[in-house]
Amino acid sequence: MGEPSQHLPGAHVAALYASTNDARYRRARHLSLTSCQVHWGLAASPPPLRTAPSVRPPAAAMRLFFCFVLLSCYSDSGLAIDLIQDKLTVIKGPRKTARIACRLSGSATYVHWYRQKDSEAPDRVLYIPTSGGNPVRDDPTLRQKFNAEKNTDEYTLIIDNTQVEDSATYYCAAWGGVKVFGAGTKLIVSETPAKQPDVSVFRASKDRVACVAYGFFPDVIKFEWKKKVGGKTIDLQGEKDEQLDLPITKIEDGSDKYSATSLLIYKGGNPSFKFVCVVNHEGFTNPAEFIEAIPDGPATSSGRVPAEGDLETDNCKAPYAEGLDFQPFNVATLSYTLFILKSVVYCAVVVYLTYQNKSV
C-alpha cells in the first residue's frame, strides 16, 4: 500500500466520482444528501438551481459540487477518534534516546508523527500502520534518527542520538473523517535536569484562589482546578468559575528556573469546600494535587492573612507569595476601557489632521 497523503483527500474523491457514470453518480449524490439532511438543514428534495432557462451548469461543475458535499458529509460522520499525549515535555541530554508516547482511542488506519520547531510549520517525519508493520518515513535519510513502535493502542515515537536541533514539539495525528492531532509533547535536549516546582495554594481574596508554582524547569506547566469534597477530589461541575493563567516568567537569579501563577475566579458564592490545584509538570511523575491552605486566624478584608507562615500547603511554604496582592478586577471591563481610550485617541488624531488640511 502506498504512502498516505498528508492533505485532505478531496482531489481523490472528485476524481473517483468524476469517473463514474451518471446513474451511479445520481445514486451516490442521493445517498450523500439523505445522510446529511439533518446536518445541512436540507429538505428531502433540494431546490433547483435558479439559472436562466437557456443556461445549464456544466456537468463537471455539478459533479465537483456534489463531491464537496459528499466529502463534507463524510468528514462530519467519520468515526470519532481521540489522541492522548499525557506528557507535556520530555527532557533528554545529548546523544540519548527519547521516547514520546501517544494513545489512540478509536479506529484509524495510520498514526502519523509530526515535528514542529519554534516559528516553523509542522512537518511529518513518519507514519505507522495501526494494523502493525514497519514505519514509513517521508525522508529516507531519517531512518537512523526516527523510529516508531506500536503496543496495543499506544504508539511511541523513538528519537535516537538526540541533539539540540531535535528540540521541538512532536504531535501524533490520525484520520477520523478529518485529521485529528494530539496535544503535543515538547522534547527538550539539555543537560539541565527537570526541577519540580514548589507550589502554594491560598485564598487571594474572598472569591479568588491563587496557585503559585515557583522554581521549576523546564518552562512548560499546566494547571487544572478541582475541589475537595468528602475526602474526594472532583471536578468543578456547574460552578461559574473562570481560570486565568498568568504568563510564565523566568526567575532573575541566573538559573534556568521559572515561576507561574494560576488564578481561579470563583463566582459561586462562599464555598464550603477547599479548592485543589492540579499541576502537571515534567518534575512530577504524575500530575500532583495541592490543596488550598485555610488559615486558622481571621483574614483581612481582601481575604489575605498577613501572618507569616499562613500561606503554607501540605508540603511547602511560600515566602515568595508574600507581597502578592491580587486586587479584584474584571478582565472584560479592562478590555472595554482600553478599547474606548484607543477609539478616543484615534478620533482626536483624525479631527486634528482634518483641521490641518482645511487650514492649508
Secondary structure, 3 states (H helix, E strand, C coil): CCCCCCCCCHHHHHHHHHCCCHHHHHHHHHHHHHHCHHHHCCCCCCCCCCCCCCCCCCHHHHHHHHHHHHHHHHHHCCCCCEEECCCCEEEECCCCCEEEEEEEECCCCEEEEEEECCCCCCEEEEEEECCCCCCEECCHHHCCCEEEEEECCEEEEEECCCCHHHCEEEEEEEECCCEEECCCEEEEECCCCCECCEEEEEEEECCEEEEEEEEEECCCCEEEEEEEECCEEEECCCCCEEEEECCCEECCCCCCCEEEEEEEEECCCCCCCEEEEEEECCCCCCCEEEECECCCCCCCCCCCCCCCCCCECCCCECHHHCCCCCCCCCHHHHHHHHHHHHHHHHHHHHHHHHHHHHHC
